């Protein structure tokens, strides 16, 4: 058995428990072993903030019982004792379930997880531990604050909630780096404890809230000035004072060093809320790319895809594929691939039905959808990813080399005259078949519509003229502080016709080039603010009522 395989369930019927570290907040910090364990879970037990990080890696059928904190007041009031995590873990394991108990950070630093492990051991329930990135280590790394340098300074970890006087005295007498877990409203008191214990008030300090997430924010100060810095930044007083923070104390966390090492918060679109108005199926890879730039993508379907009103034409064409009617099939969208794939599955066919047929894709996204289906396209445009680009590379019909002169073109209900006319000109016969219909999607939730119109989004990506028309139609016009990015001149023209100011134009008609162009815009904007000595803000913070108004 390899170390990463699940052990078989014991014969006596007990289940198996995996105590899993979910890391400090960034879902990308889950380990490969954690993802593997989550995929095999029958029951997933986690606090709500941790559940959001791990849920997507579990099966759709996984049970996620809700945790409730047991408190003395509810017991004293005669309310039945509420189930806590330990009880939930044991109940599921006793009936043979494979349980994953996910905790924030690392299980070895979670006192409750230790108690739950002892409970499993006492009942003979097998368990394993999957370490996670500890919050006290991961957050400083994302804040650009190294904990050690070549001199190898001592590093101490302190939890301000439970630290004793002796603990403060020891770290106060040390000249090593101290990593303090606290809250926004208690971090100044923790700084005071260190000063009282002997640390100099001018010792550098960084404080990071919401570490490793796109809400992360870091303040640089000293032990003596942190209270004033948080007050001036209007962070305190605040009803969010209970939010956990990681503070790093010591000469090696100096602000000058952090300016050079702050790799995460200086991403070009850090914290930007970006609206992606596309169909759900097409938005995933674009959203992943935006996340890599530090953005928070918000997908709003503007186009719904439905089957054609009369399916007979499509059914005849798919049967023709199998019987050798076509030399080529040309896919002009991801949705066309999806429509043909669904028809194949309906007939019990798979990618082998494409044997002997040449396959063309209009661009990279469509080609990727074909590869996912198990089909490697023979033709993808070497230049512009469009019908015109496809025609540039399409070979003319040659009766000597081409036994069949017919092309199957599955498409949307919107006509593709350019491609059809071009193929006919090259000598091909074309079966132009409606494979799916595009209709306007239903409006997004009220809070999303309000954010669109009220300037709650920092940017919106328009990938076609129809996404402009449909978004404005179902949700209203984006606020004038929102950065508008368009995939090409035709889309930009439609945006301007709707009264929108186009800020970013993609150099090529590709969604990935569009996202890159928006990132370049964000990077230039950030660089200009830094050069001018201004605080870097997001576009949404400059609207009336935003945190910071535009300065002239």
C-alpha positions in Angstrom: 0.0 0.0 0.0 1.4 3.4 -0.9 1.5 6.0 1.8 -1.1 8.1 0.0 -3.7 5.3 -0.4 -6.6 5.0 2.0 -6.3 2.1 4.4 -9.1 -0.4 4.1 -12.0 0.0 6.6 -11.4 -2.4 9.6 -13.5 -5.5 9.8 -15.1 -4.6 13.1 -17.2 -2.0 11.4 -15.7 1.2 12.7 -15.0 3.9 10.2 -11.9 6.0 9.7 -11.2 9.6 10.6 -8.8 12.0 8.8 -7.8 15.1 10.8 -7.0 17.5 8.0 -5.4 20.9 8.0 -7.2 23.3 5.7 -4.4 26.0 5.9 -4.9 29.7 6.6 -7.5 30.5 4.0 -6.2 30.3 0.5 -7.8 27.1 -1.1 -4.6 26.7 -3.2 -2.6 25.9 0.0 -4.4 22.5 0.5 -2.0 19.7 0.2 -2.3 16.9 -2.5 -3.0 14.5 0.4 -5.7 16.7 1.7 -7.4 16.8 -1.7 -7.2 13.0 -2.0 -8.7 12.5 1.5 -11.5 14.9 0.8 -12.4 13.0 -2.4 -12.9 9.8 -0.4 -15.0 11.3 2.4 -18.5 10.2 3.3 -18.8 12.9 6.0 -17.1 16.3 6.1 -17.0 18.1 9.4 -15.7 21.7 9.4 -16.4 25.2 10.7 -18.2 27.4 8.0 -15.0 29.3 7.1 -13.1 26.1 6.6 -15.9 24.4 4.8 -15.8 27.0 2.1 -12.1 26.0 1.5 -12.5 22.3 1.3 -16.1 21.6 0.1 -15.3 21.7 -3.6 -12.9 18.8 -3.4 -15.4 16.4 -1.8 -18.0 14.4 -3.6 -21.4 15.9 -4.3 -23.0 13.3 -2.0 -20.8 14.0 1.0 -22.7 14.8 4.2 -21.7 18.1 5.9 -23.5 18.2 9.3 -23.6 21.7 10.8 -21.4 22.4 13.8 -22.9 24.1 16.8 -20.9 25.4 19.7 -21.9 23.8 23.0 -22.2 26.5 25.7 -23.0 26.4 29.4 -25.9 28.8 29.0 -27.9 26.5 26.7 -27.3 23.6 29.1 -28.3 25.6 32.1 -31.5 26.8 30.4 -32.6 23.2 29.9 -32.1 23.2 26.2 -31.0 19.8 24.9 -27.2 19.6 24.7 -26.2 20.5 21.1 -23.9 18.2 19.1 -20.4 19.4 18.8 -17.6 18.4 16.5 -16.3 15.6 18.7 -19.7 14.0 18.9 -20.3 14.3 15.2 -17.0 12.7 14.4 -17.6 9.8 16.8 -21.2 9.2 15.7 -20.2 9.0 12.0 -17.1 6.8 12.6 -19.0 4.3 14.8 -21.3 3.4 11.9 -18.4 2.8 9.5 -18.2 6.2 7.7 -15.1 7.7 6.3 -14.9 11.0 8.1 -12.8 14.1 7.3 -12.5 16.5 10.2 -11.1 19.7 8.7 -9.6 22.5 10.9 -8.1 25.9 10.1 -4.3 25.9 9.7 -2.7 22.7 11.0 -4.4 20.0 13.2 -1.3 19.7 15.4 -1.8 23.3 16.5 -5.6 22.9 17.2 -6.2 21.8 20.8 -9.7 20.5 20.0 -8.4 18.3 17.2 -6.0 16.8 19.7 -8.8 15.9 22.1 -10.8 14.4 19.3 -7.8 12.2 18.3 -7.7 10.9 21.9 -11.4 10.1 21.8 -10.8 8.1 18.6 -7.9 6.3 20.1 -9.9 5.4 23.2 -12.6 3.7 21.1 -10.1 2.0 18.7 -11.2 4.1 15.7 -8.4 4.3 13.2 -7.4 7.9 12.3 -4.7 9.7 10.3 -3.4 13.3 10.4 -2.9 15.3 7.2 -0.8 18.4 8.2 -1.8 21.8 6.8 0.0 25.1 6.4 0.0 26.7 9.8 -1.7 30.1 9.9 1.2 31.6 11.9 3.6 30.5 9.1 1.4 30.9 6.0 0.1 34.4 6.8 3.6 36.1 7.2 4.7 34.4 4.0 1.8 36.0 2.1 2.4 39.3 3.9 6.0 39.4 2.6 7.5 39.0 6.1 10.3 36.4 6.4 10.5 34.9 9.9 14.2 34.0 9.7 17.3 35.4 8.0 20.8 34.0 7.3 21.7 34.7 11.0 19.0 32.2 12.0 17.2 34.2 14.6 15.0 32.4 17.2 11.3 32.4 16.3 8.6 32.2 19.0 4.9 31.7 18.5 2.5 33.2 21.0 -1.3 33.0 21.2 -2.4 36.2 22.9 -5.6 34.7 24.0 -4.0 32.1 26.3 -0.5 33.5 26.9 0.6 33.6 30.5 2.7 36.3 32.2 5.6 33.9 32.1 5.2 33.5 28.4 5.2 37.3 27.8 8.3 37.7 30.1 10.2 35.0 28.1 9.5 36.5 24.6 10.0 40.0 25.9 13.5 39.1 27.1 14.3 37.5 23.7 15.6 39.4 20.7 14.2 36.8 18.3 11.1 37.1 16.0 7.8 36.8 17.8 4.7 35.7 15.8 1.6 36.7 17.8 -1.9 35.3 17.1 -4.4 38.0 18.3 -7.5 40.0 17.1 -7.6 43.5 15.7 -8.8 44.8 19.0 -6.3 42.9 21.2 -3.1 43.3 19.1 -2.3 46.7 20.6 -2.6 45.2 24.1 -0.3 42.3 23.1 2.2 44.9 21.8 1.9 46.6 25.2 2.7 43.3 27.0 5.8 42.9 24.9 7.0 46.4 25.7 6.2 45.9 29.5 8.3 42.6 29.3 11.4 44.5 27.9 11.0 44.9 24.1 11.8 48.4 22.8 8.7 50.4 21.7 10.4 51.1 18.4 10.7 47.4 17.5 9.1 47.0 14.0 5.8 45.2 13.8 3.5 44.1 11.0 -0.2 43.2 11.5 -2.1 41.1 8.9 -5.8 40.5 8.8 -7.6 38.0 6.5 -4.2 36.5 5.6 -3.7 34.5 2.4 -7.1 35.6 1.0 -7.9 38.4 -1.4 -9.2 40.4 1.6 -5.7 40.4 3.1 -4.4 43.7 4.5 -1.2 44.4 6.3 -0.1 47.4 8.4 3.5 48.2 9.3 4.2 50.0 12.6 6.2 49.6 15.8 5.2 48.1 19.1 4.6 51.7 20.4 2.6 53.0 17.4 0.4 50.1 16.3 -2.7 51.4 18.2 -2.3 54.8 16.6 -1.7 53.3 13.1 -4.9 51.2 13.3 -6.9 54.2 14.5 -5.6 56.5 11.7 -6.4 53.8 9.1 -9.9 53.8 10.6 -9.7 50.1 11.2 -10.5 50.6 14.9 -12.8 51.1 16.6 -14.9 48.7 14.5 -17.6 46.0 14.9 -15.1 43.7 13.1 -12.5 44.1 15.9 -12.9 40.4 16.7 -11.3 39.4 13.4 -8.1 37.3 13.9 -4.8 38.8 12.9 -1.2 37.6 12.8 1.4 40.1 14.1 5.1 39.6 13.4 7.5 41.4 15.8 11.2 41.9 15.3 13.9 43.8 13.4 13.6 41.3 10.5 9.9 42.4 9.8 11.0 46.0 9.0 8.7 47.9 6.7 11.6 48.7 4.3 12.0 44.9 3.7 8.3 44.3 3.3 8.1 46.9 0.5 10.3 44.7 -1.6 8.8 41.3 -0.4 5.1 42.0 -0.5 4.4 39.8 -3.5 0.8 38.9 -2.7 -0.9 42.3 -1.9 1.0 43.8 -4.9 -0.6 41.6 -7.5 -2.0 43.7 -10.3 -5.7 43.1 -9.5 -5.3 42.4 -5.8 -8.8 42.4 -4.2 -10.5 43.7 -7.3 -14.0 42.3 -7.6 -14.3 41.5 -11.3 -17.6 40.7 -13.0 -17.4 37.9 -15.6 -20.6 38.0 -17.6 -20.4 34.6 -19.5 -22.1 31.3 -19.5 -21.1 29.2 -16.4 -19.4 26.5 -18.5 -17.1 29.1 -20.2 -16.2 31.2 -17.2 -14.2 28.7 -15.1 -10.7 29.0 -16.8 -11.1 32.8 -17.1 -12.0 33.0 -13.4 -8.9 30.9 -12.5 -6.7 33.3 -14.5 -8.2 36.3 -12.8 -7.6 34.7 -9.4 -3.9 34.3 -10.3 -3.8 38.1 -10.6 -5.3 38.5 -7.2 -8.8 39.3 -8.4 -12.1 38.0 -6.9 -14.1 36.9 -10.0 -17.9 37.0 -9.8 -19.6 35.0 -12.5 -22.9 36.2 -13.8 -24.5 34.1 -16.6 -25.9 36.5 -19.2 -26.5 33.8 -21.9 -28.4 30.6 -21.3 -27.9 27.7 -23.7 -30.9 25.6 -24.7 -31.5 22.7 -27.2 -32.7 23.6 -30.7 -36.5 23.9 -31.1 -36.4 21.1 -33.8 -33.8 18.5 -32.9 -34.2 16.3 -36.1 -31.7 18.2 -38.1 -29.0 17.7 -35.4 -29.9 14.0 -35.1 -29.5 13.5 -38.8 -26.1 15.2 -38.8 -24.7 13.2 -35.9 -25.9 9.9 -37.6 -24.1 11.2 -40.8 -20.9 11.6 -38.8 -21.0 7.9 -37.9 -21.9 6.8 -41.4 -19.1 8.7 -43.2 -21.1 11.6 -44.7 -18.5 14.2 -43.7 -14.8 15.0 -44.3 -14.7 17.8 -41.7 -16.6 19.0 -38.6 -16.0 22.6 -37.6 -16.6 23.7 -34.0 -17.1 27.5 -33.5 -17.7 27.5 -29.8 -17.4 25.5 -26.6 -21.1 25.2 -26.5 -21.1 23.6 -30.0 -18.7 20.9 -28.6 -21.0 20.5 -25.6 -24.1 20.1 -27.8 -22.4 17.4 -30.0 -21.0 15.6 -26.9 -24.5 15.5 -25.3 -25.9 14.1 -28.5 -23.2 11.5 -28.7 -23.9 10.4 -25.1 -27.6 10.2 -25.9 -26.7 7.6 -28.7 -24.1 5.8 -26.5 -21.2 7.1 -28.7 -17.9 8.5 -27.6 -14.9 10.3 -29.2 -14.1 7.2 -31.3 -16.9 8.2 -33.6 -14.7 11.0 -34.9 -12.2 8.4 -36.4 -11.4 9.3 -40.0 -13.0 12.8 -39.7 -10.9 16.0 -39.7 -11.8 18.3 -36.8 -11.5 22.1 -36.7 -11.8 24.4 -33.7 -12.2 28.2 -33.9 -9.8 28.9 -31.0 -7.9 27.7 -27.9 -11.0 27.5 -25.6 -12.9 25.4 -28.1 -9.8 23.2 -28.8 -9.5 22.6 -25.0 -13.1 21.5 -24.8 -12.5 19.0 -27.6 -9.3 17.7 -25.9 -11.4 17.2 -22.7 -13.8 15.2 -24.8 -10.9 13.1 -26.1 -10.5 14.6 -29.5 -7.4 16.4 -30.7 -8.4 19.0 -33.3 -6.6 18.9 -36.7 -7.0 22.6 -37.3 -6.9 25.6 -35.0 -6.3 29.1 -36.5 -2.6 30.1 -36.4 -3.7 33.8 -36.4 -6.9 35.4 -35.4 -9.2 33.1 -33.4 -12.4 33.8 -35.4 -14.3 32.5 -38.4 -12.1 34.6 -40.6 -8.9 33.2 -39.0 -10.2 29.7 -39.4 -10.8 30.3 -43.1 -7.3 31.7 -43.5 -5.9 28.2 -42.7 -8.7 26.0 -44.1 -7.5 23.9 -47.1 -9.5 24.1 -50.4 -11.4 21.0 -51.4 -9.2 18.7 -53.5 -11.1 15.9 -55.2 -7.9 13.9 -55.4 -7.1 13.9 -51.7 -10.5 14.5 -50.2 -12.9 11.5 -50.7 -15.8 13.5 -49.4 -16.6 17.2 -50.0 -18.9 17.9 -47.1 -18.4 19.8 -43.8 -20.6 19.6 -40.7 -21.0 22.9 -39.0 -22.8 22.6 -35.6 -23.6 26.2 -34.4 -25.8 28.4 -32.4 -29.1 29.7 -33.8 -27.2 32.9 -34.7 -26.1 32.5 -38.3 -22.4 32.2 -39.3 -22.6 33.4 -42.9 -18.9 34.3 -43.0 -17.7 30.8 -42.3 -20.4 29.1 -44.5 -19.7 31.5 -47.5 -15.9 31.1 -47.1 -16.1 27.3 -47.1 -18.3 27.2 -50.1 -15.8 29.5 -51.9 -13.1 26.9 -51.1 -15.2 24.2 -52.8 -16.8 22.6 -49.8 -20.5 21.6 -49.3 -21.7 22.7 -45.8 -24.4 21.2 -43.6 -25.1 24.3 -41.4 -26.9 22.8 -38.5 -28.4 24.6 -35.4 -26.9 22.6 -32.5 -28.1 24.9 -29.7 -29.9 28.2 -29.0 -28.6 31.1 -27.0 -31.2 33.0 -25.0 -30.9 35.8 -22.4 -30.3 34.4 -18.9 -32.6 35.3 -16.0 -31.5 38.4 -13.9 -28.9 37.9 -11.2 -29.9 38.3 -7.5 -30.9 41.8 -6.3 -27.6 42.4 -4.4 -25.6 41.6 -7.6 -27.7 44.0 -9.6 -27.3 46.7 -7.0 -23.5 46.1 -6.9 -23.3 46.5 -10.8 -25.3 49.7 -10.8 -23.9 51.1 -7.6 -20.2 50.7 -8.3 -19.6 47.6 -6.2 -17.5 46.0 -8.9 -14.0 47.1 -9.8 -14.1 45.8 -13.4 -16.3 44.0 -15.9 -15.1 41.9 -18.8 -17.1 41.9 -21.9 -16.3 39.0 -24.2 -18.8 39.8 -27.0 -21.4 42.4 -28.0 -24.2 40.0 -26.8 -22.7 40.0 -23.3 -22.9 43.8 -23.2 -26.5 43.9 -24.4 -27.6 41.0 -22.2 -25.9 42.3 -19.0 -27.3 45.7 -19.4 -30.7 44.1 -20.2 -30.8 41.8 -17.2 -28.9 43.8 -14.6 -28.5 47.4 -15.7 -25.6 49.6 -16.7 -22.3 49.3 -14.7 -21.4 52.4 -12.6 -19.0 54.9 -14.2 -16.2 54.0 -11.7 -16.1 50.4 -12.9 -13.3 49.6 -15.3 -14.8 48.3 -18.6 -12.6 45.8 -20.5 -13.7 44.6 -24.0 -12.4 41.7 -26.1 -12.3 43.6 -29.4 -13.4 46.7 -31.4 -16.9 45.4 -32.2 -17.6 44.7 -28.5 -16.1 48.1 -27.5 -18.4 49.8 -30.0 -21.5 48.1 -28.5 -20.4 49.1 -25.0 -20.0 52.7 -26.1 -23.4 52.7 -27.7 -24.8 51.7 -24.3 -23.1 54.7 -22.7 -20.1 52.9 -21.2 -16.5 54.2 -21.2 -14.1 51.5 -22.5 -10.9 51.5 -20.4 -9.2 48.3 -21.7 -9.2 46.8 -25.1 -7.7 43.3 -25.6 -4.9 43.3 -28.2 -6.3 40.0 -29.6 -9.8 38.4 -29.6 -9.0 36.0 -26.8 -10.5 35.8 -23.3 -7.0 35.1 -21.8 -5.5 38.1 -23.6 -8.4 40.2 -22.3 -7.7 39.1 -18.7 -4.0 39.8 -19.2 -4.8 43.3 -20.6 -6.9 44.1 -17.5 -4.0 42.9 -15.3 -1.6 45.2 -17.2 -4.1 48.1 -16.7 -4.2 47.3 -12.9 -0.4 47.1 -12.7 0.0 50.5 -14.4 -2.6 52.0 -12.1 -0.9 50.6 -9.0 2.6 51.8 -10.2 1.2 55.3 -10.8 -0.3 55.5 -7.3 3.0 54.3 -5.7 5.1 56.7 -7.7 2.8 59.6 -6.6 3.1 58.5 -3.0 -0.6 57.7 -2.8 -2.4 54.8 -1.1 -3.2 52.1 -3.7 -7.0 51.9 -4.0 -9.4 49.8 -6.0 -11.7 51.5 -8.5 -14.8 50.7 -6.4 -13.2 52.6 -3.4 -13.4 55.8 -5.4 -17.2 55.9 -5.8 -19.3 58.2 -3.6 -19.7 56.3 -0.4 -16.6 54.2 -1.1 -13.8 54.1 1.4 -11.7 56.7 -0.4 -12.7 59.3 -2.9 -10.7 60.2 -6.0 -8.0 62.8 -5.4 -7.4 65.4 -8.0 
